[in-house]
Amino acid sequence: MKIPLPASQIVKRFIFVEGLTHSSCLRFLSHWNDSVITQNHKRISADVDVASSYKQLLMDRFVSLLTSSSNLASLHQVHCQLLVTGFQHSNLLAAKLITSYSLYGGILFSRLIFDNAREKHIFLWNAIIRAYVKNGHNLEAVSLYSQMLSHGSLPDKFTFPFVLKACAELSYSFIGQATHCRLIIIGLDTDVYMGTALLHMYARCGLMDHARRLFDEMPIRDLVSWNSMISGCAQNGRAEESLMLFRELQLSENLVTVDAFTIVAVLSASAHLGSLGYGRCIHGFLMRNRIELNAIVGTALIDLYSKCGSIDMARQAFDLIERPDVISWGALITAYGVHGQSNNVVQAFSEMLLNNVKPDYVMFVSLLSACSHAGLVDYGLKCFKSMSLEHNIMPGIEHYACVTDLLGRAGRLQEAYDFIKAMPIAPNTCVWGALLGACRIHRNPELGEVAAQELFQLQTKDTGHFVCLSNIYADAGRLDDADKLRIVMKDKGLAKVPGCSFIEHGRIIHSFLVGNASHPQFEEIHLMLKSLAARMEEVCSEIPRSTVIGDLNSPLKNHIFSIHSEMLAIAFGIINTAPGTTIRISKNLRVCENCHSATKLISKIVEREIIVRDANRFHHFKGGSCSCGDYW
């Protein structure tokens, strides 16, 4: 029987076998504890090669060092030792090093290690794909996955979740579906973790029917699965289904505990529908279940109450956040802006700075947008200049679009155009679209055509741009040009998005499409609108003439009032609520001039406040006037 060698002899033997210099080995071993050496030495069997055993001990130590490294500098030191000792060719250590580098932004070093690996084992592929995904380089991750398949390496259950996540971020549904097929072939499609990853991918790609089918077939649904489905519906225009799923989750027998992510998703769905009732119920639910009201949940509450037209409750929700971050402040400032509360916009931003919260890139987008909606032209321009001068933030394309909108809404169209021409970066469709919209508001067909031509050169596919130019032509009496533009739209396969309005009554969301007569109370609604039209004749002898929008060519105001979705929703609200009750409407498109004028008169006739949320902002109609000051 061989007698185990003393530790010093083992070190010497290893130095001889590996060809190390004595000094480099001592430097590396200086971190070792004698107790570790003694403990590991006892495990060395007499019939096991000493150098091989000690090599394993060093590998274990390298793994420990990589795990404990907390920055790139310490990782570089360990990496150097791996190169000196020849351990860089160990697949295990290489994979660990790839992962460690990626945690601290060293993705280029991760790729270098991967490319220099002699043999690319499956966990090396997994490590580099995971590293790219976690660092937001999803296209590179998908490319590596393709190379992996070409290389002949078979992916395993640790590969697919990150590939699917990359596909979700890129909206690469075709690769995601191909991956789904591969999972079915190898029998991993029933795995809960895989199912959740697939669900997330389909939801992010907008394939909600696929996601729903997968969700319904899942044998076990964990909280992540529920959250993916609920948030997917909320983000893909299926807000009502999102709320129904939340209700189903509460009634399920799986005893799944709701978390903050669930709450944020259903609050988003309620905000989309403008459902104040549902929103309050969810707020009560999170309070009863003691779900932490952190900055993320608090910001979702601010957004909910703001989009439901209750700006005071939005402020109350903000005040409940213990430590509001820059995102929370941005949500509050945006809320004040879309409700036209200019003084509160300025006050909130000043308050944020006094609380030592530094504005960031996104914050200035919120601030400038709020200034635009609130009519704070000079203050907005001052904030724009302060970005680079005071806060060291270089303006981006979003900020330039906001300033263009700011100047355009104020009627300073030539100044807005000059601002665009002086931009240091190329203007995009958002910038030219803002100018086009301003030309529609202020009836400037010449500059509107310039903006439209720029948009067409950028090959815009936004139907709204074509409709906006059509309205500009109609306002200028150029009906032939409006007709020609509609023909162009038809040839391009573009159709105007139909107007849709929502109103909540009795915990039920009632939706009204433009020109749709399918609602059970349509006859009552139609009679109410006729009655309102007659009473409006008494209040005001002249209503602004119709504009040519989409397929609507009739100039008769009664026809317009009868078919526009917000008019149907308002009439429904008057019929089904008590006198004096505030009517809250949300609409997917901008309120047209006719409906805006009509709603002002209706608010005076029925003596109610009517709050309408359109695609741009909030309108608080009361006593025959609107909070926007006809500035929208």
C-alpha positions, 0 to 999 in steps of 0.5 A: 500500500502506498503511503499518502504523500505530505502536502509539500510533496504533492505540490512538488509532484504537481509542479513537475507534472504540469510544468509550473514555475514554483513562484506562480504556484505559490502565488496561487496557493497563497490563498489556501487555508492549511485546513483545506489542504489537510482535509482534501489530502485525507481524501487521496487514496493510495491507489489514485494518482497523486497529480490527478487527485491534486488537479481535481483539488485545484479545479475545485479551488478555481471554481470557488475563486470564480464564484467569489469574484465580484468584479472584472479585475478579480476575474482577470486574475483568476483567468490568468491563473487558468492560462498559466496552469492550462486549465483554460481548456477545461469545459467546466471552468471555461463555462464557469468563466463565461458565466462569471464574465457575463455577470459583470459586463465582460461579454466580449471576454466570454465570447473570446473564451468560447471561441478558443475552446478546443471542444465545445461541449453542450454546457459551453454552448448553453453558457454562452447563449445564456450570457448573451441573453442575460446581457440583452444581446438576443440576436447573437444568442439566436445566431449562436443557437443556429451555429450550435445546431449546424455544429451537430450539438444537440440542445438540452433542457437548459438551452431552450428557455434562453433561446425562447426568451431571445425569440420573445424579445426579438419577436422571432415567432418563426424560430420560436415555433420551430423550437416548440416543434423540437420540444415536442419531438424530444418530449420536453413540451410537457415540462412546466418550465418549458411550457412557461417559456413557450407561453412567454414567447408566444405572448411577446410575439403577439400570438395570443391564440397560440398562447391560450391554447398552450395555457389551456393544455398545461397540466400544471400552471405555476404563478409564472404561467399565470402571470405570462398569460395575464400580462400577455393579454393585457399587452396585446389588446385583450384587456377583458380576457386578462381580467377574466384570467385574474378572476379565474386564478383567484377561484382556482384550486391550485392555491397559487399565490398572487404576487406584485407582477400579477397585480401590475398586469391586471392594473395595466388591463384595467387602465387600458379599459379605463375601468375605475371599478376594477382598478379599485377592486384590485387596489383593495385586493393588494391591500387586503393581501398585504402585497408590498406597495413598492415603486413598481406597483405604485407606478402601476396604480398611478397609471391606472387612476390617471387613465381612469380620469381620477388624477387626485387618486393618482396623486394619493397612490403616489404618496403611498410609495415609500421611496418613489423612484424616477419612474414613479415621478415620471408617471406622476408628471405624465398624469398631470400632463395628459390632464392639462394640469400645467402648474402641477407638472412644474411643481412635481418636477421641482419636487422630484429634484428637491428629493435628490432624484436625478432625471434620466433619459426616459424621465425627460421624455415624460416631462417634455410630453407633459409640457406639450399636453399642458401647453408649457411651451417656454418651460418645455424648451427650457427643460430640453436645453437643460438636458445636456447643459445641467444633467449631462443627458444627450437628447435622443429622437424621442425628445426631438419628437416631443419638442416638435409636438410642443411647438406644433400644438402651440401653433408655432409651425414654422419654428417646429419645421426649422427645429426639425431641419436643424436636428443633429440626427435624422428625423424619423416618422415620430418627428414628422408625424408630430408636425403633420398632426400639428398642421391638421390642428392649425390647418396648414396644408402647405407644411402638412404636405411637406411633412407627409412627403417626408413620411412617405419617403420613410415608407410609413405604414401608419394609417393615421398619417394618411388619414391625417393628410386626408383630413387636412385636404378636406379642411382645405376644400381639396376633396379630390385630393382626399379621394385620391389619397383614399385610393392610395390607401386602398392600393397599399392595403391600409384601412382606417382603424375603426373607432372604439369607445369603452364605458364601465357600468355595473362592473361590466365593460361596454364597448362601442364600435363606430357605426355598430348597432349590435348593443342590446340598448341600441334603440334607446341609445339612438333615441337619446342621441336624436333627443340630444341633437334636437336640444343642441339645436336650441343651445347652438344653431351651428355645429362645426361642419363634418370632415372627410375621414375614412369612408365617412362622406356625409355632412349631416351632424345627426348621422355623425353623432349617431355612429361615432363610438364616443357618442354611443358610449355617452348616450349609454352613460346618460341612460344608465346612470343617475343624474349628476353622475360623472360619465367616464369614456375611453377611446382608442383614437383621437376625438374628432372636432365634431364630437368634441364640440358636441360633447361640450354642448352635451355636458351643458345640457345634461349638467354632468361632467364627462371625462373622455380619454382619447389617444392623446390626452384627457378631456374634462367636459363640464358646463359647456367647456373642455379642460383642454381649451380646444388644444388637443 
